[in-house]
Amino acid sequence: MIASLVVAASANNAIGKNGQLLWHLPNDLKFFKNITWAMPVAMGRKTFESLGNKPLNGRLNIVITRQKDFTAQGIVVVGNLEDALFLAQQHDYKELMILGGGEIYKAAISDADKIYITRVHAVFDDADTFFPEIDESKWQLTSNQDFFKDEKHAYDYSFQVWEKK
């Protein structure tokens, strides 16, 4: 089972503030949908709530929470990341897409196999949630596509794939 982190993070690894993204990049939303479609996605409860408490269509939605009584329609609730991996494996998936948030990424990065990151080339000092630093002694950049800001995208950004060495 491959565990993959999927994230959009700024140059200073900011990923959010007050439970929301810091930018709107339509191409990032398309990239996200394309790589997660028909895949199991695991996320923390706060990330799920930031989606309006609605599961992502076309994907097995797994919500990780310590709240024993948490329920919502269209999701499977587990207590930890290991249970999310086990569940995805039991459904015969080859890859689990881990969508955050910050605490989930911190817990998952050491055991992850791949990182799909939209690197937003800007700094957001007022963020309250961050992605862990990618240790280049342990990770190798295997794909990078650069894009420049335009009328629909306020920032330059890159789609990157990092794989565990």
Secondary structure, 3 states (H helix, E strand, C coil): CEEEEEEEEECCCEEEECCECCCCCHHHHHHHHHHHCCCEEEEEHHHHHHCCCCCCCCCEEEEECCCCCCCCCCCEEECCHHHHHHHHHHCCCCEEEECCCHHHHHHHCCCCCEEEEEEECCCCCCCCEECCCCCCCCEEEEEEEEECCCCCCCCCEEEEEEEEC
